[in-house]
Amino acid sequence: MKTSDIRVMTPDQLSDELLKLKKEQFNLRFQRATGQLENTARVRQVRRDIARIKTIAAEKRAAEAKA
């Protein structure tokens, strides 16, 4: 997911996307533990997408607090 795509999302959309990614991360952890994970790079992608969303959400909250 690109940063520019995340920046145009509303706070509700960001929280929905974050929830979706956390569920995917949970499922990927189980797949890795049971040896069923085929795309190991997806774990890293999801983790970084979660961090991006959290960072941008915090930036938006800080901007609202200043205004």
Buried (B, 14 or more C-beta within 10 A) or exposed (E): BEEEEBEEBEEEEBEEBBEEBEEBBEEBEEBEEEEEBEEEEBBEBBEEBBEBBEEBBEEBEEEEEEE
